[in-house]
């Protein structure tokens, strides 16, 4: 007689988590491969000839792949232990969220755009926290502070442009967001000088 294989809930959950993790690794690998390929047979305006990588192509909040990108980013941060490298990643994530928020606002999805811009500024703020951790470990943080300065300037410039073009009822929310890059710029400048 054939014995029945019993699979419990914990076993199914473990299998599901394993499959999700494997899919994320596959997605990251594909993204890196596709973003490095050049397809000369495609027209210049094609998806693959864009300056942005596969993971940055119009995948906006609400899309299925956007959730995967967020999971990928969180896993990437969890697996980065060096505070300087983590700072670099956070700056990259901040810039990507800033661009996504800008696109959403241009598409008149202002509430979602502003929420995404807030996440961008929070990533910028977290980058400063990681820089401080690296400094406490006696690491040379001046190069990363220079990047933070440039990032804060970029964020302020883009937020000001958004503020010029956004509905008047949302201008106050953008003004609140401007606090982040302005404060971060001043704080980074102090750390470089001091």
C-alpha positions in Angstrom: 0.0 0.0 0.0 1.0 3.5 -0.7 1.4 5.8 2.3 0.1 9.3 2.0 2.5 12.2 2.1 1.4 14.6 4.8 2.4 18.2 4.3 1.5 20.6 7.1 0.9 24.3 7.0 4.4 25.1 8.2 5.8 23.0 5.3 3.7 24.8 2.8 4.7 28.2 4.2 8.3 27.3 4.1 8.0 26.2 0.5 6.1 29.4 -0.4 8.8 31.6 1.2 11.5 29.6 -0.6 9.8 30.1 -3.9 9.3 33.8 -3.4 13.0 34.2 -2.4 14.0 32.2 -5.5 11.8 34.4 -7.7 13.3 37.6 -6.2 16.8 36.3 -6.9 15.7 35.4 -10.5 14.2 38.9 -11.0 17.3 40.6 -9.7 19.5 38.5 -12.0 17.3 39.2 -15.0 17.2 42.9 -14.3 21.0 43.1 -14.1 21.4 41.1 -17.3 18.8 43.0 -19.2 20.0 46.4 -18.1 23.5 45.6 -19.4 22.5 44.3 -22.8 22.4 46.4 -25.9 20.0 45.4 -28.7 21.2 47.1 -31.9 18.4 45.7 -34.0 15.8 47.7 -31.9 14.9 51.3 -32.7 16.6 54.1 -30.7 13.5 54.8 -28.7 13.2 51.2 -27.6 12.8 50.0 -24.0 16.4 48.6 -24.1 18.1 51.7 -25.4 16.7 53.9 -22.6 19.2 55.4 -20.1 17.2 53.9 -17.3 17.5 50.2 -16.4 14.8 47.6 -16.7 13.8 48.1 -13.0 13.2 51.8 -13.6 11.0 51.5 -16.6 7.6 53.0 -15.8 7.0 50.5 -13.0 4.9 52.7 -10.7 3.2 52.1 -7.3 0.2 49.9 -7.9 1.9 47.8 -10.5 2.7 44.1 -9.7 6.4 44.5 -10.4 6.6 47.6 -8.2 6.0 45.5 -5.1 8.7 43.1 -6.3 11.1 46.1 -6.6 10.3 47.2 -3.1 10.9 43.7 -1.7 14.1 43.5 -3.7 15.3 46.8 -2.3 14.5 45.8 1.3 16.3 42.5 0.9 19.3 44.3 -0.7 19.4 46.7 2.3 19.2 43.8 4.8 22.1 42.0 3.1 24.3 45.2 3.1 26.2 45.4 6.4 28.7 48.1 5.6 27.2 51.5 6.5 28.9 53.3 3.7 27.6 50.9 1.1 24.2 51.1 2.7 24.4 54.9 2.5 25.1 54.6 -1.3 22.1 52.3 -1.8 19.8 54.5 0.2 20.9 57.5 -1.9 20.1 55.5 -5.1 16.7 54.4 -3.7 16.0 58.1 -2.8 16.7 59.2 -6.3 14.5 56.5 -7.8 11.6 57.3 -5.5 12.0 61.0 -6.4 11.8 60.2 -10.1 8.8 57.9 -9.5 7.0 60.6 -7.5 7.7 63.2 -10.2 6.3 60.9 -12.9 3.2 60.2 -10.8 2.5 63.9 -10.3 3.0 64.5 -14.0 0.3 61.8 -14.6 -2.0 63.7 -12.2 -1.8 61.0 -9.5 -0.8 63.7 -7.0 -1.7 61.9 -3.7 0.3 58.8 -4.6 3.1 61.0 -6.1 3.4 63.0 -2.8 3.5 59.8 -0.8 6.3 58.5 -3.0 8.2 61.8 -2.7 7.9 61.5 1.1 9.5 58.0 0.9 12.3 59.5 -1.3 13.0 62.1 1.4 12.9 59.5 4.2 15.5 57.4 2.2 17.7 60.5 2.0 17.3 61.0 5.8 18.2 57.3 6.4 21.4 57.8 4.3 22.5 60.5 6.8 21.9 58.1 9.7 24.1 55.4 8.0 26.8 58.0 7.3 26.8 58.8 11.0 27.1 55.1 11.9 30.1 54.8 9.5 31.7 57.9 11.0 31.3 56.4 14.5 33.2 53.4 13.2 36.1 55.7 12.2 35.4 55.4 8.4 36.2 58.2 6.0 32.7 59.5 5.2 33.7 62.7 3.3 33.2 61.2 -0.2 29.7 59.9 0.8 28.9 63.2 2.4 29.7 64.9 -0.9 27.2 62.6 -2.6 24.6 63.4 0.1 25.1 67.1 -0.6 24.6 66.7 -4.3 21.6 64.4 -3.7 20.0 67.0 -1.3 20.6 69.8 -3.9 19.0 67.6 -6.6 16.0 66.8 -4.4 15.4 70.4 -3.5 15.7 71.5 -7.2 13.2 68.8 -8.4 10.8 69.5 -5.5 10.8 73.2 -6.3 10.0 72.4 -10.0 7.2 70.1 -8.9 5.9 72.8 -6.5 5.7 75.3 -9.4 3.5 73.0 -11.5 1.4 71.2 -8.9 -2.2 72.1 -8.0 -2.3 75.0 -5.5 -3.9 72.9 -2.9 -0.9 70.5 -2.8 1.8 73.2 -2.7 1.9 73.1 1.1 2.6 69.4 1.1 5.6 69.9 -1.2 6.8 72.8 1.0 6.8 70.4 3.9 8.8 67.9 1.9 11.4 70.6 1.1 12.4 70.6 4.8 14.2 67.2 4.3 16.7 68.1 1.6 17.3 71.5 3.1 18.0 70.1 6.6 20.1 67.3 5.2 22.2 69.7 3.1 22.9 71.9 6.1 23.7 68.8 8.3 26.0 67.3 5.6 27.8 70.7 5.2 28.4 70.9 9.0 29.8 67.3 9.0 32.2 68.1 6.2 33.4 71.3 7.8 33.6 69.9 11.3 
